[in-house]
């Protein structure tokens, strides 16, 4: 979610503390994104930690068969380097880190291309991970996303085509009422388990909470103190 003009009253210390106490992730993410856009202090801290690492990478070739010609080794090595160069790993990792810090988690779907790797970002609000397959988190996607975000059916179908093929499959099952329910008696299942080998998730900690959201009450106190100081200065003038 996000804070719109009509929701500006939610930006107060009491509401932030309440969201923190209740671990209301949707509200905390909305507040975090709002302060990232409006507070220079919050934005600079998030950007600093997101870009603290350089995300440098290197490739180490390992030769298992001495009979392979050197030309082939060099060719394959160059092909791997080109693939990784075209994946823009440093920019991708920086973008992912910023998302994790501001929103608490990053969900993505890996799309293998011939020239490089692309990660299609998935909206955090419509993703969840309740267990792992091997060492990788299993990601479920809420197919209500397409109905709620794209009311026009023609545009919705165009957007669906931009997603990997299994999203269209999951959406069809959702519209047919064939997705598993969340609980006994639930007749509107909408969560579809994506291919664990293609999905990724990054987060800090176990609750997917924005990293610096607990600092927002202090920022509000600082703003209030500065406003009070300005009023005193005006009175003196």
BALOBA-1460 file (C-alpha; in Angstrom, 3 decimals):
// residues 237
<rec num="1" residu="x" x="0.000" y="0.000" z="0.000"/>
<rec num="2" residu="x" x="0.895" y="3.658" z="-0.176"/>
<rec num="3" residu="x" x="-0.111" y="6.848" z="1.596"/>
<rec num="4" residu="x" x="-2.302" y="9.063" z="-0.562"/>
<rec num="5" residu="x" x="-3.300" y="12.655" z="0.089"/>
<rec num="6" residu="x" x="-6.402" y="11.633" z="2.039"/>
<rec num="7" residu="x" x="-4.353" y="9.409" z="4.353"/>
<rec num="8" residu="x" x="-1.876" y="12.058" z="5.478"/>
<rec num="9" residu="x" x="-3.398" y="12.013" z="8.980"/>
<rec num="10" residu="x" x="-1.904" y="8.526" z="9.411"/>
<rec num="11" residu="x" x="1.551" y="10.108" z="9.510"/>
<rec num="12" residu="x" x="1.812" y="10.647" z="13.246"/>
<rec num="13" residu="x" x="3.842" y="9.163" z="16.082"/>
<rec num="14" residu="x" x="0.935" y="7.318" z="17.686"/>
<rec num="15" residu="x" x="0.029" y="5.543" z="14.453"/>
<rec num="16" residu="x" x="3.657" y="4.585" z="13.765"/>
<rec num="17" residu="x" x="4.097" y="3.178" z="17.273"/>
<rec num="18" residu="x" x="0.837" y="1.277" z="16.954"/>
<rec num="19" residu="x" x="1.919" y="-0.242" z="13.620"/>
<rec num="20" residu="x" x="5.278" y="-1.205" z="15.120"/>
<rec num="21" residu="x" x="3.660" y="-2.828" z="18.148"/>
<rec num="22" residu="x" x="1.211" y="-4.774" z="15.969"/>
<rec num="23" residu="x" x="3.802" y="-5.567" z="13.301"/>
<rec num="24" residu="x" x="1.377" y="-4.235" z="10.695"/>
<rec num="25" residu="x" x="3.697" y="-4.777" z="7.740"/>
<rec num="26" residu="x" x="1.459" y="-3.180" z="5.126"/>
<rec num="27" residu="x" x="1.153" y="0.018" z="7.159"/>
<rec num="28" residu="x" x="4.865" y="0.038" z="8.042"/>
<rec num="29" residu="x" x="5.806" y="-0.341" z="4.381"/>
<rec num="30" residu="x" x="3.476" y="2.481" z="3.402"/>
<rec num="31" residu="x" x="5.009" y="4.737" z="6.074"/>
<rec num="32" residu="x" x="8.537" y="3.752" z="5.092"/>
<rec num="33" residu="x" x="7.921" y="4.568" z="1.418"/>
<rec num="34" residu="x" x="6.270" y="7.862" z="2.380"/>
<rec num="35" residu="x" x="9.221" y="8.968" z="4.530"/>
<rec num="36" residu="x" x="11.694" y="7.844" z="1.871"/>
<rec num="37" residu="x" x="10.007" y="10.284" z="-0.503"/>
<rec num="38" residu="x" x="9.505" y="13.149" z="1.953"/>
<rec num="39" residu="x" x="12.271" y="12.961" z="4.585"/>
<rec num="40" residu="x" x="15.801" y="13.798" z="3.509"/>
<rec num="41" residu="x" x="17.216" y="12.128" z="6.631"/>
<rec num="42" residu="x" x="15.351" y="8.866" z="6.019"/>
<rec num="43" residu="x" x="16.194" y="8.858" z="2.300"/>
<rec num="44" residu="x" x="19.922" y="9.436" z="2.877"/>
<rec num="45" residu="x" x="20.170" y="6.656" z="5.478"/>
<rec num="46" residu="x" x="18.388" y="4.157" z="3.201"/>
<rec num="47" residu="x" x="20.521" y="5.101" z="0.184"/>
<rec num="48" residu="x" x="23.735" y="4.949" z="2.209"/>
<rec num="49" residu="x" x="23.152" y="1.425" z="3.466"/>
<rec num="50" residu="x" x="21.853" y="0.221" z="0.082"/>
<rec num="51" residu="x" x="25.033" y="1.378" z="-1.673"/>
<rec num="52" residu="x" x="27.496" y="0.602" z="1.120"/>
<rec num="53" residu="x" x="28.682" y="-2.536" z="-0.690"/>
<rec num="54" residu="x" x="30.167" y="-2.282" z="-4.171"/>
<rec num="55" residu="x" x="28.626" y="-5.567" z="-5.347"/>
<rec num="56" residu="x" x="31.791" y="-6.448" z="-7.235"/>
<rec num="57" residu="x" x="31.936" y="-9.915" z="-8.761"/>
<rec num="58" residu="x" x="34.437" y="-12.149" z="-10.520"/>
<rec num="59" residu="x" x="34.488" y="-15.475" z="-12.329"/>
<rec num="60" residu="x" x="36.991" y="-18.217" z="-11.545"/>
<rec num="61" residu="x" x="37.305" y="-20.830" z="-14.339"/>
<rec num="62" residu="x" x="37.766" y="-24.430" z="-13.258"/>
<rec num="63" residu="x" x="39.077" y="-26.983" z="-15.764"/>
<rec num="64" residu="x" x="37.978" y="-30.569" z="-15.129"/>
<rec num="65" residu="x" x="39.230" y="-32.121" z="-18.367"/>
<rec num="66" residu="x" x="42.725" y="-31.430" z="-19.669"/>
<rec num="67" residu="x" x="41.738" y="-32.737" z="-23.102"/>
<rec num="68" residu="x" x="39.539" y="-29.714" z="-23.818"/>
<rec num="69" residu="x" x="41.209" y="-27.282" z="-26.177"/>
<rec num="70" residu="x" x="42.331" y="-23.949" z="-24.830"/>
<rec num="71" residu="x" x="40.371" y="-22.051" z="-27.491"/>
<rec num="72" residu="x" x="37.103" y="-23.583" z="-26.284"/>
<rec num="73" residu="x" x="37.909" y="-22.709" z="-22.677"/>
<rec num="74" residu="x" x="38.616" y="-19.100" z="-23.588"/>
<rec num="75" residu="x" x="35.457" y="-18.930" z="-25.725"/>
<rec num="76" residu="x" x="33.228" y="-20.323" z="-22.980"/>
<rec num="77" residu="x" x="34.846" y="-18.079" z="-20.401"/>
<rec num="78" residu="x" x="34.230" y="-15.027" z="-22.568"/>
<rec num="79" residu="x" x="30.633" y="-16.085" z="-23.105"/>
<rec num="80" residu="x" x="30.071" y="-16.304" z="-19.338"/>
<rec num="81" residu="x" x="31.614" y="-12.871" z="-18.808"/>
<rec num="82" residu="x" x="29.415" y="-11.353" z="-21.523"/>
<rec num="83" residu="x" x="26.328" y="-12.945" z="-19.954"/>
<rec num="84" residu="x" x="27.126" y="-11.516" z="-16.525"/>
<rec num="85" residu="x" x="28.056" y="-8.124" z="-17.954"/>
<rec num="86" residu="x" x="24.688" y="-7.968" z="-19.692"/>
<rec num="87" residu="x" x="22.956" y="-8.882" z="-16.414"/>
<rec num="88" residu="x" x="24.108" y="-5.573" z="-14.833"/>
<rec num="89" residu="x" x="24.681" y="-7.293" z="-11.510"/>
<rec num="90" residu="x" x="25.964" y="-4.240" z="-9.630"/>
<rec num="91" residu="x" x="22.923" y="-2.114" z="-10.492"/>
<rec num="92" residu="x" x="20.547" y="-5.026" z="-9.901"/>
<rec num="93" residu="x" x="21.984" y="-5.756" z="-6.454"/>
<rec num="94" residu="x" x="21.868" y="-2.089" z="-5.482"/>
<rec num="95" residu="x" x="18.235" y="-1.803" z="-6.532"/>
<rec num="96" residu="x" x="17.348" y="-4.978" z="-4.628"/>
<rec num="97" residu="x" x="19.138" y="-3.777" z="-1.486"/>
<rec num="98" residu="x" x="17.255" y="-0.467" z="-1.559"/>
<rec num="99" residu="x" x="13.929" y="-2.287" z="-1.923"/>
<rec num="100" residu="x" x="14.762" y="-4.553" z="1.010"/>
<rec num="101" residu="x" x="15.681" y="-1.592" z="3.211"/>
<rec num="102" residu="x" x="12.656" y="0.548" z="2.322"/>
<rec num="103" residu="x" x="10.002" y="-2.179" z="1.993"/>
<rec num="104" residu="x" x="11.445" y="-4.946" z="4.147"/>
<rec num="105" residu="x" x="11.601" y="-7.574" z="1.423"/>
<rec num="106" residu="x" x="12.187" y="-8.078" z="-2.283"/>
<rec num="107" residu="x" x="10.390" y="-10.671" z="-4.400"/>
<rec num="108" residu="x" x="11.438" y="-11.386" z="-7.949"/>
<rec num="109" residu="x" x="11.109" y="-13.816" z="-10.827"/>
<rec num="110" residu="x" x="14.253" y="-14.738" z="-12.755"/>
<rec num="111" residu="x" x="13.920" y="-14.606" z="-16.516"/>
<rec num="112" residu="x" x="16.813" y="-16.291" z="-18.293"/>
<rec num="113" residu="x" x="17.670" y="-14.533" z="-21.524"/>
<rec num="114" residu="x" x="20.208" y="-15.423" z="-24.195"/>
<rec num="115" residu="x" x="22.289" y="-12.325" z="-23.475"/>
<rec num="116" residu="x" x="21.828" y="-11.958" z="-19.719"/>
<rec num="117" residu="x" x="19.735" y="-12.529" z="-16.629"/>
<rec num="118" residu="x" x="16.719" y="-10.337" z="-15.931"/>
<rec num="119" residu="x" x="14.781" y="-10.178" z="-12.663"/>
<rec num="120" residu="x" x="11.122" y="-9.183" z="-12.867"/>
<rec num="121" residu="x" x="10.200" y="-7.499" z="-9.610"/>
<rec num="122" residu="x" x="6.979" y="-8.678" z="-7.976"/>
<rec num="123" residu="x" x="4.836" y="-6.427" z="-5.752"/>
<rec num="124" residu="x" x="5.557" y="-7.183" z="-2.089"/>
<rec num="125" residu="x" x="1.919" y="-6.710" z="-1.090"/>
<rec num="126" residu="x" x="0.859" y="-9.629" z="-3.291"/>
<rec num="127" residu="x" x="3.670" y="-12.028" z="-2.354"/>
<rec num="128" residu="x" x="4.286" y="-14.296" z="0.600"/>
<rec num="129" residu="x" x="6.695" y="-17.033" z="1.592"/>
<rec num="130" residu="x" x="5.625" y="-19.493" z="4.293"/>
<rec num="131" residu="x" x="8.185" y="-22.272" z="3.789"/>
<rec num="132" residu="x" x="11.276" y="-23.218" z="1.825"/>
<rec num="133" residu="x" x="12.070" y="-25.777" z="-0.838"/>
<rec num="134" residu="x" x="15.601" y="-26.886" z="-0.118"/>
<rec num="135" residu="x" x="17.402" y="-23.689" z="0.794"/>
<rec num="136" residu="x" x="15.201" y="-21.468" z="-1.372"/>
<rec num="137" residu="x" x="12.019" y="-19.752" z="-0.125"/>
<rec num="138" residu="x" x="8.835" y="-20.915" z="-1.846"/>
<rec num="139" residu="x" x="6.954" y="-17.860" z="-3.100"/>
<rec num="140" residu="x" x="3.202" y="-17.639" z="-3.527"/>
<rec num="141" residu="x" x="1.638" y="-14.873" z="-5.609"/>
<rec num="142" residu="x" x="-1.835" y="-13.472" z="-5.034"/>
<rec num="143" residu="x" x="-3.628" y="-13.468" z="-8.382"/>
<rec num="144" residu="x" x="-6.013" y="-10.783" z="-7.135"/>
<rec num="145" residu="x" x="-3.216" y="-8.416" z="-8.110"/>
<rec num="146" residu="x" x="-4.321" y="-8.373" z="-11.743"/>
<rec num="147" residu="x" x="-7.986" y="-7.689" z="-10.945"/>
<rec num="148" residu="x" x="-7.290" y="-5.019" z="-8.346"/>
<rec num="149" residu="x" x="-4.538" y="-3.148" z="-10.183"/>
<rec num="150" residu="x" x="-5.876" y="-3.410" z="-13.749"/>
<rec num="151" residu="x" x="-9.699" y="-3.037" z="-13.799"/>
<rec num="152" residu="x" x="-9.825" y="-2.783" z="-17.601"/>
<rec num="153" residu="x" x="-9.904" y="-6.372" z="-18.842"/>
<rec num="154" residu="x" x="-8.198" y="-5.663" z="-22.168"/>
<rec num="155" residu="x" x="-5.301" y="-3.878" z="-20.496"/>
<rec num="156" residu="x" x="-5.174" y="-6.611" z="-17.853"/>
<rec num="157" residu="x" x="-4.716" y="-9.285" z="-20.501"/>
<rec num="158" residu="x" x="-1.928" y="-7.256" z="-22.109"/>
<rec num="159" residu="x" x="-0.166" y="-6.985" z="-18.737"/>
<rec num="160" residu="x" x="-0.556" y="-10.725" z="-18.155"/>
<rec num="161" residu="x" x="1.312" y="-11.399" z="-21.385"/>
<rec num="162" residu="x" x="4.253" y="-9.382" z="-20.063"/>
<rec num="163" residu="x" x="4.611" y="-11.751" z="-17.115"/>
<rec num="164" residu="x" x="6.153" y="-15.239" z="-17.331"/>
<rec num="165" residu="x" x="3.739" y="-17.866" z="-18.668"/>
<rec num="166" residu="x" x="2.926" y="-19.493" z="-15.334"/>
<rec num="167" residu="x" x="1.257" y="-16.269" z="-14.132"/>
<rec num="168" residu="x" x="-1.384" y="-16.630" z="-16.847"/>
<rec num="169" residu="x" x="-1.866" y="-20.245" z="-15.780"/>
<rec num="170" residu="x" x="-2.275" y="-19.234" z="-12.140"/>
<rec num="171" residu="x" x="-4.670" y="-16.413" z="-13.043"/>
<rec num="172" residu="x" x="-6.824" y="-18.804" z="-15.078"/>
<rec num="173" residu="x" x="-7.001" y="-21.229" z="-12.132"/>
<rec num="174" residu="x" x="-7.910" y="-18.324" z="-9.863"/>
<rec num="175" residu="x" x="-10.791" y="-17.204" z="-12.104"/>
<rec num="176" residu="x" x="-11.995" y="-20.802" z="-12.331"/>
<rec num="177" residu="x" x="-11.984" y="-21.124" z="-8.537"/>
<rec num="178" residu="x" x="-9.444" y="-23.951" z="-8.615"/>
<rec num="179" residu="x" x="-6.721" y="-22.499" z="-6.404"/>
<rec num="180" residu="x" x="-6.424" y="-24.076" z="-2.934"/>
<rec num="181" residu="x" x="-8.225" y="-22.252" z="-0.098"/>
<rec num="182" residu="x" x="-6.305" y="-20.543" z="2.700"/>
<rec num="183" residu="x" x="-8.464" y="-22.064" z="5.434"/>
<rec num="184" residu="x" x="-11.443" y="-24.387" z="5.906"/>
<rec num="185" residu="x" x="-14.520" y="-22.820" z="4.356"/>
<rec num="186" residu="x" x="-12.564" y="-20.425" z="2.149"/>
<rec num="187" residu="x" x="-14.150" y="-20.404" z="-1.306"/>
<rec num="188" residu="x" x="-12.016" y="-17.743" z="-2.960"/>
<rec num="189" residu="x" x="-8.489" y="-19.118" z="-3.111"/>
<rec num="190" residu="x" x="-6.161" y="-16.702" z="-4.881"/>
<rec num="191" residu="x" x="-2.603" y="-17.696" z="-3.863"/>
<rec num="192" residu="x" x="-0.623" y="-19.512" z="-6.524"/>
<rec num="193" residu="x" x="2.688" y="-21.256" z="-5.800"/>
<rec num="194" residu="x" x="5.312" y="-20.103" z="-8.297"/>
<rec num="195" residu="x" x="8.162" y="-22.228" z="-9.601"/>
<rec num="196" residu="x" x="10.715" y="-22.271" z="-6.727"/>
<rec num="197" residu="x" x="13.599" y="-22.602" z="-9.186"/>
<rec num="198" residu="x" x="12.681" y="-19.288" z="-10.845"/>
<rec num="199" residu="x" x="11.695" y="-17.124" z="-7.882"/>
<rec num="200" residu="x" x="13.879" y="-15.225" z="-5.437"/>
<rec num="201" residu="x" x="13.316" y="-13.444" z="-2.166"/>
<rec num="202" residu="x" x="15.623" y="-11.198" z="-0.150"/>
<rec num="203" residu="x" x="14.898" y="-9.865" z="3.319"/>
<rec num="204" residu="x" x="16.577" y="-8.911" z="6.570"/>
<rec num="205" residu="x" x="15.481" y="-10.812" z="9.652"/>
<rec num="206" residu="x" x="12.413" y="-13.032" z="9.789"/>
<rec num="207" residu="x" x="9.525" y="-10.571" z="9.795"/>
<rec num="208" residu="x" x="10.151" y="-8.676" z="6.519"/>
<rec num="209" residu="x" x="9.919" y="-5.338" z="8.341"/>
<rec num="210" residu="x" x="11.499" y="-2.221" z="6.765"/>
<rec num="211" residu="x" x="14.973" y="-1.822" z="8.222"/>
<rec num="212" residu="x" x="14.772" y="1.737" z="9.587"/>
<rec num="213" residu="x" x="11.039" y="2.171" z="10.123"/>
<rec num="214" residu="x" x="11.526" y="2.184" z="13.915"/>
<rec num="215" residu="x" x="13.482" y="5.445" z="13.513"/>
<rec num="216" residu="x" x="10.448" y="7.289" z="12.125"/>
<rec num="217" residu="x" x="9.088" y="8.337" z="15.574"/>
<rec num="218" residu="x" x="12.449" y="10.012" z="16.290"/>
<rec num="219" residu="x" x="12.271" y="11.820" z="12.935"/>
<rec num="220" residu="x" x="8.778" y="13.061" z="13.831"/>
<rec num="221" residu="x" x="10.076" y="14.267" z="17.215"/>
<rec num="222" residu="x" x="12.921" y="16.074" z="15.461"/>
<rec num="223" residu="x" x="10.502" y="17.750" z="13.046"/>
<rec num="224" residu="x" x="8.308" y="18.850" z="15.974"/>
<rec num="225" residu="x" x="11.305" y="20.227" z="17.886"/>
<rec num="226" residu="x" x="12.534" y="22.150" z="14.833"/>
<rec num="227" residu="x" x="9.040" y="23.554" z="14.243"/>
<rec num="228" residu="x" x="8.867" y="24.675" z="17.891"/>
<rec num="229" residu="x" x="12.283" y="26.304" z="17.580"/>
<rec num="230" residu="x" x="11.174" y="28.179" z="14.463"/>
<rec num="231" residu="x" x="8.086" y="29.452" z="16.294"/>
<rec num="232" residu="x" x="10.250" y="30.702" z="19.164"/>
<rec num="233" residu="x" x="12.572" y="32.462" z="16.740"/>
<rec num="234" residu="x" x="9.575" y="34.137" z="15.059"/>
<rec num="235" residu="x" x="8.283" y="35.332" z="18.440"/>
<rec num="236" residu="x" x="11.669" y="36.840" z="19.258"/>
<rec num="237" residu="x" x="11.724" y="38.625" z="15.918"/>
